[in-house]
Amino acid sequence: MKHKFPIVKVVWEDACHDTLGWGDSPEKAKEFQVPLVVSIGFLLAESKQGVKICQSLTDDAIAQSLVIPRKMIQSIERGVWCEKKGRR
């Protein structure tokens, strides 16, 4: 591969739909949890605004990219997987 993107683990809070159609009572609706998501992928870009990772890549294309806003990120772990020398 001509590109070397580090693999990262991003832990982040996501938004979600809490009901489909009619849901709980207003009193019950006061109870909720913000989903905590773990995403692992190739780190394509990083800025003050957030990160962009992808699931798969070739020498000239990426697939299943994901942009995560910085304000939603709880942690980024780098060096999740390191390629051994001599392996393809």
Secondary structure as GFF3:
##gff-version 3
##sequence-region A 1 88
A	DSSP	beta_strand	7	13	.	.	.	ID=ss1
A	DSSP	alpha_helix	26	29	.	.	.	ID=ss2
A	DSSP	beta_strand	36	46	.	.	.	ID=ss3
A	DSSP	beta_strand	50	57	.	.	.	ID=ss4
A	DSSP	beta_strand	62	69	.	.	.	ID=ss5
A	DSSP	three_ten_helix	70	72	.	.	.	ID=ss6
A	DSSP	beta_strand	73	78	.	.	.	ID=ss7
###
